[in-house]
Amino acid sequence: MGDPVIVLESARDQLQKLAPLAQELNTASDAFTEELRTIEAELVKLNLGIEVTVNAPLGSAYNAIRFGRKRNGDWALLATALLATRTGGPLPLGPVPEMIPLLEAPRDVRIAAADHIEALLSLIAAEAKKKIDSLNKAIDK
């Protein structure tokens, strides 16, 4: 094994190189989280009433980004995961989705979601158009 002083010196050099990267990552992450907060607030304000899910790997156990209702009924951007399977009882068998507000998700999940926000917004727009078309057809009858 190497001289402990040399190992510590090498580790300190690496730590010094990491410090500015950590600051840059924290700053970028904070800025992106504020962007997510703005996007979520604007979607809620639009009052579309449309729930959509984009299946995409978000790191950790999360496999989708969603705009929908939280358990308390409030609308939010959500990270979803299928964490367990129902084995019986009054509910159907199958995976149980676990949802957490994206703004409260671990940083790696929020960062992974960045690549899928545009797809989520496009899906919301497509669903809104479908609903408009359906309502217009019903009105025309």
C-alpha positions as CSV (number, residue, x, y, z in Angstrom):
1,M,0.0,0.0,0.0
2,G,1.2,3.5,-0.8
3,D,2.5,6.1,1.6
4,P,-0.6,7.5,3.5
5,V,0.7,11.1,3.1
6,I,0.8,10.7,-0.7
7,V,-2.7,9.1,-0.8
8,L,-4.1,11.9,1.3
9,E,-2.4,14.5,-0.9
10,S,-3.8,12.9,-4.0
11,A,-7.3,12.8,-2.5
12,R,-7.0,16.5,-1.5
13,D,-6.0,17.4,-5.1
14,Q,-9.1,15.5,-6.4
15,L,-11.4,17.2,-3.8
16,Q,-10.1,20.6,-4.9
17,K,-11.0,19.8,-8.5
18,L,-14.4,18.6,-7.4
19,A,-15.3,21.8,-5.5
20,P,-16.0,24.0,-8.5
21,L,-17.9,21.2,-10.2
22,A,-20.1,20.8,-7.2
23,Q,-20.9,24.5,-7.1
24,E,-21.7,24.5,-10.8
25,L,-23.9,21.4,-10.4
26,N,-25.7,22.9,-7.4
27,T,-26.3,26.2,-9.2
28,A,-27.6,24.4,-12.4
29,S,-29.8,22.1,-10.4
30,D,-31.3,25.0,-8.4
31,A,-32.1,26.9,-11.6
32,F,-33.7,23.9,-13.2
33,T,-35.8,23.2,-10.1
34,E,-37.1,26.8,-10.3
35,E,-37.9,26.2,-14.0
36,L,-39.9,23.0,-13.0
37,R,-41.7,25.0,-10.3
38,T,-42.7,27.6,-13.0
39,I,-43.8,25.0,-15.5
40,E,-45.9,23.2,-12.8
41,A,-47.5,26.4,-11.7
42,E,-48.4,27.4,-15.3
43,L,-49.9,24.0,-16.0
44,V,-52.0,24.1,-12.8
45,K,-53.1,27.7,-13.7
46,L,-54.3,26.5,-17.1
47,N,-56.8,24.2,-15.4
48,L,-56.8,21.7,-18.2
49,G,-57.8,18.7,-16.1
50,I,-55.7,16.4,-18.2
51,E,-53.5,13.6,-16.7
52,V,-50.7,12.3,-18.9
53,T,-47.7,10.1,-18.4
54,V,-44.5,9.8,-20.3
55,N,-42.7,6.5,-19.7
56,A,-39.0,7.3,-19.4
57,P,-36.2,6.2,-17.1
58,L,-35.7,8.8,-14.4
59,G,-33.0,7.2,-12.4
60,S,-33.4,5.4,-9.1
61,A,-36.6,3.4,-9.2
62,Y,-38.6,5.9,-11.2
63,N,-39.7,5.1,-14.7
64,A,-42.1,7.9,-15.7
65,I,-42.9,11.6,-15.5
66,R,-46.5,12.5,-15.1
67,F,-48.8,15.5,-14.8
68,G,-51.7,14.6,-12.7
69,R,-53.3,14.6,-9.3
70,K,-51.4,14.0,-6.1
71,R,-53.1,11.9,-3.4
72,N,-54.5,15.1,-1.8
73,G,-56.1,16.1,-5.2
74,D,-53.8,18.9,-6.1
75,W,-52.3,18.9,-9.6
76,A,-48.5,18.5,-9.9
77,L,-45.6,17.2,-12.0
78,L,-44.9,13.7,-10.6
79,A,-42.3,11.1,-10.8
80,T,-43.8,7.6,-10.8
81,A,-42.4,4.1,-10.0
82,L,-43.9,0.7,-9.9
83,L,-42.6,-0.4,-6.5
84,A,-44.8,-3.2,-5.4
85,T,-47.3,-5.8,-6.6
86,R,-50.7,-6.3,-5.1
87,T,-51.3,-9.9,-4.1
88,G,-54.9,-10.0,-3.2
89,G,-57.7,-8.2,-1.5
90,P,-60.4,-6.0,-2.9
91,L,-58.0,-4.2,-5.3
92,P,-57.0,-5.7,-8.7
93,L,-53.7,-7.6,-8.9
94,G,-50.8,-5.9,-10.4
95,P,-48.2,-3.2,-10.0
96,V,-48.9,-0.4,-7.6
97,P,-47.8,3.0,-8.9
98,E,-45.9,5.1,-6.4
99,M,-45.9,8.8,-7.2
100,I,-43.9,11.7,-5.6
101,P,-44.0,15.3,-6.6
102,L,-41.2,15.9,-9.0
103,L,-40.1,19.0,-7.1
104,E,-39.6,16.8,-4.0
105,A,-37.8,14.0,-5.9
106,P,-34.1,13.3,-5.5
107,R,-31.9,15.5,-7.7
108,D,-30.9,12.6,-10.0
109,V,-34.6,12.1,-10.8
110,R,-35.2,15.8,-11.5
111,I,-32.2,15.9,-13.7
112,A,-33.3,12.9,-15.7
113,A,-36.8,14.4,-16.1
114,A,-35.2,17.4,-17.9
115,D,-34.9,15.4,-21.1
116,H,-38.7,14.5,-21.0
117,I,-40.4,17.8,-20.1
118,E,-40.9,18.8,-23.7
119,A,-42.5,15.4,-24.5
120,L,-44.8,15.7,-21.5
121,L,-46.0,19.2,-22.6
122,S,-46.5,17.9,-26.2
123,L,-48.6,15.0,-24.8
124,I,-50.7,17.4,-22.8
125,A,-51.3,19.5,-25.9
126,A,-52.2,16.3,-28.0
127,E,-54.7,15.2,-25.3
128,A,-56.3,18.6,-25.1
129,K,-56.8,18.6,-28.9
130,K,-58.4,15.1,-28.7
131,K,-60.8,16.3,-26.0
132,I,-61.7,19.4,-28.0
133,D,-62.3,17.3,-31.1
134,S,-64.5,14.9,-29.1
135,L,-66.5,17.7,-27.6
136,N,-66.9,19.4,-31.0
137,K,-68.2,16.2,-32.5
138,A,-70.7,15.8,-29.6
139,I,-71.9,19.4,-30.1
140,D,-72.3,19.0,-33.9
141,K,-74.6,15.9,-33.4
